[in-house]
Amino acid sequence: MGTTVGRLACAADGDFRIAAPLERKAHASLGQDYGAILGREPLGVRVADRLTVDADALIDFSAPEAALERLAECSERKAALVVGTTGLDKKALAQFEKASKKIPILIASNMSLGMNLVFQLVEEVARKLGTSYDIEIVETHHRNKVDAPSGSALTLGQAAARGRGLDPDRATVYGRRGAVGKRPEGEIAIHAVRGGDIVGEHVVSFISEGETVEISHRARSREIFARGALHAARALSGRKPGLYTFKDLL
């Protein structure tokens, strides 16, 4: 994702200038010109392990621990922060919320503009159809994805629970095995599938007696996430401090 964001930023006709490409400590690319990593002419900026220059916005696709390091650096530099990293726990999210008093921050489990519209649609459909429709969420990703279920699937489950006025922690189950008994009314189920090189697929099914309503999103390229992240960085730059969502920026 990092190199995809970098490549599209360079191709954006001067709309973006890369101020600091960042990697984890001891990474083999540290000190290299970022242009060479992207397979293009030198850019005059070298890969570093921390933000030491001023920037309008920073886009983070890394890991929870690294994202917290970037948060501290952005707070110090007063740079807007766009976070596409998933797996952040409640303690980490609390630190982002605290920092949003100083800088504008957007945290999104999925940077696709289309997917963020799907989140809104799922909440609305769940609200309109009610608990007589069972909700099943199936997400499918490539074999190398390390977390399950996906952050987007969790967000879909939260959106559905919100539409029904339910607590997602109490209403959601993850897969099923054994004698689970009759499906409780209002239950929201999330299932993860892994295989091959699938970029990302999410299907939300609302199932009742006699009909099924499906809302689906299929990503064919990782570029859609990079474009969404760049859109968010552009929209967030210069805004007043706060914790933003894609709904605020669309």
N, C-alpha and C positions, 0 to 999 in steps of 0.2 A: 504493500500500500504506500509506503514512503516514497519509493522510486516512481510509482504511478502518479502520485501527487506532484512530485518534482518535475516529471516529464510534462505533465499538462500545464503546470505553472509556467514553465519555460516557453510553451507553445501558445501562451495566451496573449500574444501581440503586445507585450510590454505592460499588461495589466497587473502583473505580479513581478516582484523581484525577490529572489531567494536571498535572505540575509544570513541564515545560519542553518545548514543541514546538520541534524543531530543524530547520534547513535549511542548505544550503550557503551560503558567503559570497557576498554580492552578489545573493542571490535576491530576487525582487520582493516576496515575502511578509514579509521581515524587518521586525520592528516592529509587524506587524498583530496584533490580537487573534485568537487561534486559533479562537474561537467563530465569528467572521465567515467564516473560511476553511472551516469545517465546515458553514456555512449554518444556524447556530443562534444563540441569545443569547450575549452576551459571556461569556467564561470567566475574564477577569481575568488571563490569561497571554498573553504576546506571543511571537511567533516570534523565536528567536535563532539565532546561528550557532555557539554552543558551550554546554556545560552549566556553568552558574554557580550552581546551587542544588542542595541535597541531594535525592536521590530514592532510592526503594527499588530500582527497576530501570529500565533503559533498553532500549527495543526499537529495533533498527537495521535498516532496509531502505534502503540507500544504495548506495555504491560502495566498493571496497576501500580507497581512500585515506581516504575519510571515516570508514569503520569503524575505522580505526587511530586517527584523531583521537578518536573517541568512546571507544575503549578507554583512551586516556590519561586522558580526563576522568573516566571511571567508576572507574579505579584511584585517582585522586586523591580522589574523593568516596565511595569504598567502596560503589558502587552495583552491583547485579547487572546483567549484560549479556546480552541475548538478541539474537543476530546471525542475521538472515535474508539478509544480503548474500552473493551468490555471486561466484565468480571470485577468491577469496583464494588467493594462491600460497603455497608452502611457507615462504617467509621471513615472510610475514604471519602464517601459522598458528603459527609458532614464537613470535612476539610475543604472540599470544593465550595460548598455552600457558604462557609465562613469567608473564603477568599473572594467570593462574588460580591462582597461589600466593597472591594477595592478595584476589581477588574471585571469586564464582561466575560462570561463563560457560557459555552454551550456544550452539553454532554448529550450525545446521541448514540443509541445502540446500532443505528443504521443511518448512514449519511445519504442514502438515495432519496431524492426528492419524491419519487413515486412511492417509496415505502413509507415515508412520513405521512403522505396522504392516506395510505392504507391504514395506518394507525388510527387516524381520525375516523375513517369509514367504519372500522371494526367497532369502535366505541359507540358510534351512532346506531349501527345495525343491532348491536347487543341491547342497546336501550330500547329500540323499537320492538324487537321480536320477543323479548322477555325470556323467562326461564323455561317456557315450554319447548324451546329449541336448545338442544344439547350442543355445546361448543367443543370442537376438537381441533387442535392446532398441530400441524405436522411440518417440521422444518427439515430440509435436506441440504447437506454441505459436503464438500470434498473430504477425502479421508484424512487430510492433515490438520483439520480444525481441532484445536486442543480443548475447547470448552463445549459443554452440552448441558441443557439446550442452548441455542444461540441467544445472544442478547436481544435480537429482534423478536424471537419467539416469546421471550419473557415480557418484552414490551407489548406484544400483541395480547398476551394473557392479562397484563395489567389494564390495557385499554378495554378489553371485554369485561373485566371485573368492574372497572369504573363505570361503564355503561349500565351495569346492573346494580350498582351501589353496593358491591361486595368487597370484602377484604381479599386481595389476591393471594395472600399467604395461606388463608384458610380455605379458599375455594378451589385452588389449583392442585392437580395431581400430575406426576411426571411418569408417563408410561404406566403399564399395568402388568402384573404377573400374579399367577395363582388365583385362588378363590376370592376375588375382590367383591363379590356380591353385586346386588343391583346398583346401577348407576344412580347416585344421588341427584336430585333436582338442583340445578344451579352449578353443578361441577364443571370446571374448565380443565381440559386435559391437554398436555403438551407432550409431543413425541419427537425424538431426534433420530435422524437417519444419516449415516455417513458412508460415502463411497466415491471412488473415482475423482474426477476433477470438477465436480459441480460447484459453481461459484456460490449459489445460494437460492433456495426455493422455499417459500412459505405459503401454506394453504390453511385458511381458517374456514372450517365447515360449521354451519348452523343447521342442525339436523332435527327435524320434527317428524311427526306421523305424516307420511305422505309426500314430503318434499325436503330438499337440501339446498341451502343457499351457500355458495362458496365465494370467498374473496381470496384471490391469489396474487402473488408477486414472484416473478422469476428474474433473477439477475443473470445476464449473459456475459457480462464483463465487469471486472473490478473498477473500470473507469467511471462507472456511475457513482461509486462511493467517493472517488477522488474529486469528481466534478461537484458533488454535493458539499464536500468539505471545503473546497475553494469558494463556493457560493457562500457558505457560512462564514468563512474568514473575511470575505469582502463585506458582507452585511454586518458582521459583528464589530469590525474595526471602527473605532471612533465613537461607539455607543457608550452610554453611561454604564457604570458597574451594575451587575445583576446576573442572575442565573436564567438563561434564555433557553427556549426550546425551538425546534424547527417551525412550529406553528407560529412563533413570533416573527420569523424571518421569511415565510412563504408569502 
